Amino acid sequence: MNFDIPEDIAALLVELDDFIEREIKPLEQQDDNIRFFDHRREDARTDWDRGGLPNEEWEQLLFKVKRMADAAGFYRYPFPKEYGGREGTNLGMAIIREHFASKGLGLHNDLQNEHSIVGNNVGLILMLEYGTEEQKKDWVDDLAEGRRGFAFGITEPQHGSDATWMETHAERDGDEWIINGEKTWNTGIHKAQYDMIMARTSGKPGDGNGITAFLTPTNSPGFKIEEYLWTFNMPTDHAHVSFKDIRVPDSAIFGGEGKGLQVVQHFFNENRIRQAASSLGAAQFCVNESVKYATERKPFGKALSTNQGIQFPLVELQTQCDMLRALIHKTAWQMDTNGAFSASRQVSQCNYYANRLCCDAADRAMQVHGGMGYSRHKPFEHIYRHHRRYRITEGAEEIQMRRVAGYMFGYMKQDAPKGVASVHG
């Protein structure tokens, strides 16, 4: 097997680095935009007077950068050529996401809100895969241009990992459906014009089938944002929302009646391998910065790097980074070769381990850097606080491990996104 980065992706990384240095870095320095990345970042990004929502200037800056990247031909890398993309692969996205995260915080890539100059527009990818022809005609251009989007209403206050037990339900009434229920951690709902609401339409609690996805306008009568949930890393765009007798037509169904969880599973696998690569990149950044600092810092007249107490923990972390990188690349390649569901076990392994590794690496970087490492003048506390969420929100690591065990012991099938086992996580 050839483990080299494919030539086309390696060439793209060079193009991207040049674009970052030529266009993005100067913008970071304009108009004090660096405040969104230096020690002021959490305060600058957060509109405390609007309940902790993202600052509008911050979001407008991110939107501007995406449009710059789109004009330069980078943003749509993973999309089909007919929509302006480059037919990007899972392997390509994994390599790019790690590369960006390993550069540290910056306007080129910000994991707190999935911003990147190479788009991770999962909504568009799902629309191309599961949308009806009419939905594609209505949605694709707006999704690609960032004019319109939808959030994902999956998790409920009483049901998180146990998605097949959701209580939100929809009942047919002639040519319409009436939706009742509630969701929580409904991310991005402050800007999304639609919410992809998962609701049970048939079957019983625990059934993998019988849950339908509805593309629901957020201005529908009966759609209410109850509150925004403050988190370990602010700002917040994670809402608790409720639905009271919301009416939507048949045309709002996305992915087929009763087949909503297949859409979710596709979203999970595509997103988790990319997110694992990002966590790996952030972990590698923490290791690199720690090695650099330990070489430069000379307490008691000698470099920190001469101490085995400094060396050995970083050696362990670097070894884990290298092994994980090999597994992520192989898993992404397998998904490209055999389909998104062909490597579900490996996706779970990559995801839970990468998220844990990133937290360990950030914690070690704080320790190596001492007092400054603990301060907000270094990025490690931000990296730790952000990536700590992924040990829960991308499917709790315990659920990910349960999925791996299911494949190992024969309770689940690798290529079948059906039933309870396929959605736990």
C-alpha positions as CSV (number, residue, x, y, z in Angstrom):
1,M,0.0,0.0,0.0
2,N,1.1,3.6,-0.7
3,F,0.7,5.7,2.4
4,D,1.8,9.0,0.8
5,I,-0.6,11.8,0.6
6,P,-2.1,11.7,-2.9
7,E,-0.4,14.2,-5.3
8,D,-3.6,16.1,-6.0
9,I,-4.3,16.7,-2.3
10,A,-0.6,17.6,-1.6
11,A,-0.8,20.2,-4.4
12,L,-4.0,21.5,-3.0
13,L,-2.5,22.0,0.4
14,V,0.2,24.2,-1.1
15,E,-2.5,26.2,-2.9
16,L,-4.4,26.6,0.4
17,D,-1.4,27.6,2.4
18,D,-0.6,30.3,-0.2
19,F,-4.2,31.6,-0.1
20,I,-4.1,31.7,3.7
21,E,-0.9,33.7,3.7
22,R,-1.9,36.0,0.9
23,E,-5.5,36.7,1.7
24,I,-6.6,35.4,5.1
25,K,-3.8,36.4,7.4
26,P,-3.9,40.0,6.3
27,L,-7.6,40.1,7.0
28,E,-7.0,38.7,10.5
29,Q,-4.9,41.8,11.2
30,Q,-7.3,44.3,9.8
31,D,-9.8,46.3,11.9
32,D,-8.5,44.5,15.1
33,N,-10.0,41.2,13.8
34,I,-7.3,39.4,15.7
35,R,-9.4,40.1,18.8
36,F,-11.5,37.1,17.8
37,F,-8.4,34.8,18.2
38,D,-6.2,36.3,20.9
39,H,-6.8,36.4,24.6
40,R,-10.0,38.4,24.0
41,R,-11.5,35.7,21.8
42,E,-14.4,34.5,23.9
43,D,-15.5,38.0,24.9
44,A,-15.1,39.3,21.4
45,R,-17.1,36.5,19.8
46,T,-20.0,36.7,22.3
47,D,-22.9,39.1,22.4
48,W,-23.6,39.0,26.1
49,D,-26.5,41.4,25.7
50,R,-28.3,39.0,23.4
51,G,-28.2,36.0,25.7
52,G,-24.7,34.8,24.7
53,L,-25.3,34.5,21.0
54,P,-22.4,34.9,18.6
55,N,-21.5,38.5,17.9
56,E,-22.8,39.7,14.6
57,E,-19.5,41.2,13.5
58,W,-17.8,37.8,14.2
59,E,-20.4,36.0,12.0
60,Q,-20.2,38.5,9.2
61,L,-16.4,38.2,9.2
62,L,-16.7,34.4,8.8
63,F,-19.3,34.8,6.1
64,K,-16.9,37.1,4.2
65,V,-14.1,34.7,4.4
66,K,-16.2,31.8,3.1
67,R,-17.2,33.9,0.1
68,M,-13.5,34.8,-0.5
69,A,-12.7,31.1,-0.4
70,D,-15.6,30.3,-2.7
71,A,-14.4,32.9,-5.2
72,A,-10.9,31.4,-5.1
73,G,-12.3,28.0,-5.9
74,F,-11.6,26.3,-2.5
75,Y,-14.8,26.4,-0.5
76,R,-16.7,23.8,-2.6
77,Y,-13.9,21.2,-2.7
78,P,-16.0,18.3,-1.5
79,F,-19.0,19.1,-3.8
80,P,-19.7,17.6,-7.2
81,K,-18.3,19.4,-10.2
82,E,-21.7,20.3,-11.5
83,Y,-22.1,22.5,-8.4
84,G,-18.8,24.1,-8.6
85,G,-16.9,21.6,-6.6
86,R,-13.8,19.4,-7.1
87,E,-15.4,16.0,-6.3
88,G,-13.4,16.0,-3.0
89,T,-13.0,12.7,-1.1
90,N,-13.4,11.8,2.5
91,L,-9.6,11.2,2.5
92,G,-9.0,14.6,1.1
93,M,-11.3,16.3,3.6
94,A,-9.6,14.4,6.5
95,I,-6.1,15.5,5.4
96,I,-7.2,19.1,4.8
97,R,-9.1,19.3,8.2
98,E,-6.1,18.0,10.1
99,H,-3.7,20.3,8.2
100,F,-5.8,23.4,9.1
101,A,-6.3,22.5,12.7
102,S,-2.6,21.8,13.1
103,K,-2.0,25.5,12.3
104,G,-3.8,26.6,15.4
105,L,-6.5,29.2,15.8
106,G,-7.1,31.4,12.8
107,L,-9.6,32.8,10.3
108,H,-8.7,30.0,7.9
109,N,-10.5,27.5,10.1
110,D,-12.4,27.7,13.3
111,L,-13.8,24.5,14.8
112,Q,-16.0,26.2,17.3
113,N,-18.6,26.8,14.6
114,E,-17.4,24.5,11.8
115,H,-16.0,27.5,9.8
116,S,-13.4,26.7,7.2
117,I,-12.2,28.0,3.9
118,V,-12.9,24.4,2.7
119,G,-16.5,24.0,3.4
120,N,-18.0,21.2,5.6
121,N,-21.4,22.0,4.3
122,V,-23.1,18.7,5.4
123,G,-26.5,20.1,4.6
124,L,-25.6,20.4,0.9
125,I,-24.0,17.0,0.8
126,L,-27.2,15.5,2.3
127,M,-29.4,17.4,0.0
128,L,-27.6,16.0,-3.0
129,E,-27.8,12.5,-1.6
130,Y,-31.4,12.5,-0.2
131,G,-33.3,15.5,-1.6
132,T,-36.1,15.1,-4.1
133,E,-35.6,16.8,-7.5
134,E,-37.9,19.6,-6.4
135,Q,-36.0,20.1,-3.1
136,K,-32.6,20.1,-4.9
137,K,-33.9,22.8,-7.4
138,D,-35.1,24.9,-4.4
139,W,-32.2,24.4,-2.1
140,V,-28.8,23.6,-3.7
141,D,-27.8,27.0,-5.0
142,D,-28.8,28.7,-1.7
143,L,-26.9,26.1,0.3
144,A,-23.8,26.5,-1.8
145,E,-23.9,30.3,-1.7
146,G,-24.7,30.4,2.1
147,R,-27.9,32.3,1.5
148,R,-30.0,29.7,3.3
149,G,-29.5,26.7,5.5
150,F,-31.1,24.3,8.0
151,A,-30.3,23.1,11.4
152,F,-30.6,19.6,12.7
153,G,-33.3,18.9,15.3
154,I,-32.4,15.5,16.7
155,T,-31.5,15.5,20.4
156,E,-34.3,15.9,22.9
157,P,-34.2,17.0,26.6
158,Q,-35.0,13.4,27.7
159,H,-33.4,11.6,24.8
160,G,-29.8,12.1,23.6
161,S,-27.9,9.0,22.5
162,D,-31.2,7.0,22.6
163,A,-32.4,8.7,19.4
164,T,-34.9,5.9,18.5
165,W,-36.8,6.7,21.7
166,M,-37.5,10.3,20.7
167,E,-40.9,11.7,21.8
168,T,-41.3,14.3,19.1
169,H,-44.0,13.0,16.8
170,A,-45.9,13.9,13.6
171,E,-49.4,12.9,12.6
172,R,-50.8,13.0,9.1
173,D,-53.8,15.3,8.5
174,G,-54.8,15.1,4.9
175,D,-51.9,16.4,2.8
176,E,-50.2,17.9,5.8
177,W,-48.4,16.7,8.9
178,I,-48.8,18.1,12.4
179,I,-45.6,18.1,14.5
180,N,-45.4,18.3,18.3
181,G,-42.5,17.9,20.6
182,E,-39.2,19.6,21.6
183,K,-35.5,19.4,20.8
184,T,-32.4,20.6,22.6
185,W,-28.9,21.5,21.6
186,N,-30.4,22.6,18.3
187,T,-27.3,24.2,17.0
188,G,-27.3,27.2,14.6
189,I,-31.0,27.8,15.0
190,H,-30.5,31.5,15.6
191,K,-29.7,32.0,11.9
192,A,-31.2,28.9,10.2
193,Q,-34.3,29.5,8.2
194,Y,-35.3,25.8,8.5
195,D,-34.9,23.1,11.0
196,M,-34.6,19.4,9.9
197,I,-36.9,18.1,12.6
198,M,-36.7,14.3,13.3
199,A,-40.2,13.1,14.4
200,R,-41.7,9.6,14.9
201,T,-44.4,9.0,12.3
202,S,-44.9,5.2,12.8
203,G,-43.6,2.3,14.8
204,K,-42.8,2.2,18.5
205,P,-40.1,3.6,20.7
206,G,-36.8,1.9,20.0
207,D,-37.6,1.1,16.3
208,G,-35.0,2.3,13.9
209,N,-37.6,2.8,11.2
210,G,-40.6,5.1,11.5
211,I,-38.8,8.3,12.2
212,T,-39.1,11.0,9.5
213,A,-37.1,14.1,8.8
214,F,-39.1,17.3,8.1
215,L,-37.6,20.5,6.6
216,T,-39.5,22.9,8.8
217,P,-39.5,26.7,8.5
218,T,-38.3,28.2,11.8
219,N,-40.9,31.0,11.4
220,S,-43.8,28.5,11.4
221,P,-46.6,29.1,13.9
222,G,-45.9,26.9,16.9
223,F,-42.1,27.0,16.5
224,K,-40.6,28.5,19.6
225,I,-37.0,29.0,20.9
226,E,-37.3,28.4,24.6
227,E,-33.7,29.4,25.5
228,Y,-30.1,29.3,24.4
229,L,-27.9,27.0,26.5
230,W,-24.7,28.5,27.8
231,T,-21.7,26.2,27.5
232,F,-18.1,25.6,28.6
233,N,-17.0,27.5,25.6
234,M,-19.0,30.6,24.6
235,P,-20.7,32.0,22.5
236,T,-23.7,29.7,22.2
237,D,-25.9,29.0,19.3
238,H,-27.4,25.8,20.9
239,A,-31.1,26.2,21.6
240,H,-33.9,24.4,23.4
241,V,-36.8,24.6,21.0
242,S,-40.5,23.5,21.2
243,F,-43.0,22.6,18.5
244,K,-46.8,23.1,19.1
245,D,-49.1,21.9,16.3
246,I,-46.7,22.9,13.5
247,R,-48.2,22.1,10.1
248,V,-45.9,21.2,7.2
249,P,-46.8,19.7,3.7
250,D,-45.7,16.3,2.4
251,S,-43.1,18.1,0.4
252,A,-41.3,18.9,3.7
253,I,-40.3,15.3,4.1
254,F,-36.6,14.8,3.6
255,G,-35.1,11.4,2.7
256,G,-38.4,9.5,2.6
257,E,-41.1,8.8,5.1
258,G,-39.9,6.8,8.0
259,K,-36.3,6.8,6.8
260,G,-35.0,9.9,8.7
261,L,-32.4,8.0,10.7
262,Q,-30.6,6.8,7.6
263,V,-30.1,10.5,6.8
264,V,-28.7,11.1,10.3
265,Q,-26.4,8.1,10.1
266,H,-25.0,9.4,6.8
267,F,-24.5,12.8,8.4
268,F,-22.8,11.2,11.4
269,N,-20.3,9.1,9.5
270,E,-19.4,11.9,7.0
271,N,-19.0,14.4,9.8
272,R,-17.3,12.3,12.4
273,I,-14.3,11.3,10.3
274,R,-13.7,14.9,9.5
275,Q,-14.2,16.0,13.1
276,A,-11.8,13.3,14.2
277,A,-9.2,14.6,11.8
278,S,-9.7,18.1,13.2
279,S,-9.2,16.9,16.7
280,L,-6.0,15.1,15.6
281,G,-4.8,18.3,14.0
282,A,-5.5,20.3,17.1
283,A,-3.7,17.7,19.2
284,Q,-0.7,17.8,16.9
285,F,-0.6,21.6,17.3
286,C,-0.5,21.3,21.0
287,V,2.3,18.8,20.8
288,N,4.3,20.9,18.3
289,E,3.9,24.0,20.4
290,S,5.0,22.2,23.6
291,V,8.1,20.8,21.9
292,K,9.0,24.2,20.6
293,Y,8.5,25.9,24.0
294,A,10.3,23.2,25.9
295,T,13.3,23.7,23.7
296,E,13.3,27.5,24.2
297,R,12.5,27.7,27.9
298,K,15.5,27.3,30.1
299,P,14.7,27.3,33.8
300,F,17.6,26.6,36.2
301,G,20.0,27.2,33.3
302,K,19.0,24.3,31.0
303,A,16.2,23.7,28.5
304,L,13.0,22.1,29.7
305,S,13.4,19.6,26.8
306,T,16.4,17.9,28.6
307,N,14.0,16.6,31.3
308,Q,12.5,13.2,30.7
309,G,9.5,14.3,32.7
310,I,8.8,16.7,29.8
311,Q,10.0,14.4,27.0
312,F,8.1,11.2,27.8
313,P,4.5,12.5,28.0
314,L,5.1,14.3,24.7
315,V,6.6,11.2,23.1
316,E,3.4,9.2,24.2
317,L,1.2,11.9,22.6
318,Q,3.2,12.0,19.4
319,T,3.0,8.2,19.1
320,Q,-0.7,8.3,19.5
321,C,-1.0,11.1,16.9
322,D,1.0,9.1,14.4
323,M,-1.0,5.9,14.9
324,L,-4.4,7.7,14.8
325,R,-3.4,9.5,11.6
326,A,-2.8,6.1,9.9
327,L,-6.2,4.8,11.1
328,I,-8.1,8.0,10.0
329,H,-6.5,7.9,6.5
330,K,-7.3,4.3,6.1
331,T,-10.9,4.7,7.3
332,A,-11.5,7.7,5.1
333,W,-10.0,5.8,2.1
334,Q,-12.3,2.9,2.9
335,M,-15.4,5.1,3.0
336,D,-14.4,6.5,-0.4
337,T,-13.8,3.1,-1.8
338,N,-16.8,1.1,-0.4
339,G,-19.3,3.7,0.8
340,A,-20.0,5.8,3.9
341,F,-21.4,2.9,5.9
342,S,-18.6,0.5,5.1
343,A,-16.3,1.7,7.9
344,S,-18.7,2.6,10.7
345,R,-16.7,0.7,13.4
346,Q,-13.5,2.5,12.4
347,V,-15.3,5.9,12.3
348,S,-16.3,5.4,15.9
349,Q,-12.8,4.3,16.9
350,C,-11.3,7.4,15.2
351,N,-13.8,9.8,16.6
352,Y,-13.8,8.9,20.3
353,Y,-10.0,8.4,20.4
354,A,-9.2,11.6,18.6
355,N,-11.4,13.7,20.8
356,R,-9.9,12.2,23.9
357,L,-6.4,12.6,22.5
358,C,-7.0,16.3,21.8
359,C,-8.1,17.0,25.4
360,D,-5.0,15.1,26.7
361,A,-2.7,17.0,24.4
362,A,-4.2,20.4,25.3
363,D,-3.9,19.5,29.0
364,R,-0.3,18.5,28.6
365,A,0.5,21.7,26.6
366,M,-0.9,23.8,29.5
367,Q,1.3,21.9,31.9
368,V,4.5,22.3,29.8
369,H,3.8,26.0,29.3
370,G,3.1,26.6,33.0
371,G,1.2,29.7,34.1
372,M,1.1,31.1,30.5
373,G,-0.3,27.8,29.3
374,Y,-3.2,28.1,31.8
375,S,-3.8,31.7,30.7
376,R,-5.9,32.8,27.8
377,H,-2.8,34.3,26.2
378,K,-2.2,30.8,24.9
379,P,-4.8,28.9,22.8
380,F,-4.7,25.7,24.8
381,E,-7.5,26.4,27.2
382,H,-9.7,27.3,24.2
383,I,-8.8,24.1,22.4
384,Y,-9.5,22.1,25.5
385,R,-12.8,23.7,26.2
386,H,-14.0,23.3,22.7
387,H,-12.8,19.8,22.0
388,R,-14.1,18.6,25.3
389,R,-17.6,19.0,23.9
390,Y,-16.9,16.4,21.2
391,R,-16.5,13.7,23.8
392,I,-20.2,14.1,24.3
393,T,-21.8,15.8,21.3
394,E,-20.4,13.7,18.4
395,G,-21.9,10.7,20.2
396,A,-20.6,10.2,23.7
397,E,-17.4,8.3,23.8
398,E,-19.1,5.6,25.7
399,I,-21.7,5.2,23.0
400,Q,-19.0,5.2,20.3
401,M,-17.2,2.4,22.3
402,R,-20.5,0.5,22.5
403,R,-20.8,0.7,18.7
404,V,-17.3,-0.7,18.3
405,A,-18.1,-3.5,20.7
406,G,-21.3,-4.2,18.7
407,Y,-19.3,-4.7,15.6
408,M,-16.6,-6.7,17.4
409,F,-19.0,-9.1,19.0
410,G,-21.4,-9.5,16.1
411,Y,-24.4,-7.6,17.4
412,M,-24.1,-5.1,14.5
413,K,-23.4,-5.3,10.8
414,Q,-20.8,-3.0,9.3
415,D,-22.7,-2.0,6.2
416,A,-26.3,-1.7,7.5
417,P,-27.5,1.7,8.8
418,K,-30.7,0.2,10.1
419,G,-32.2,-0.4,13.5
420,V,-31.3,0.8,17.0
421,A,-27.6,-0.2,16.8
422,S,-26.9,1.9,13.8
423,V,-28.1,5.2,15.4
424,H,-26.8,4.8,18.9
425,G,-24.2,7.5,18.7
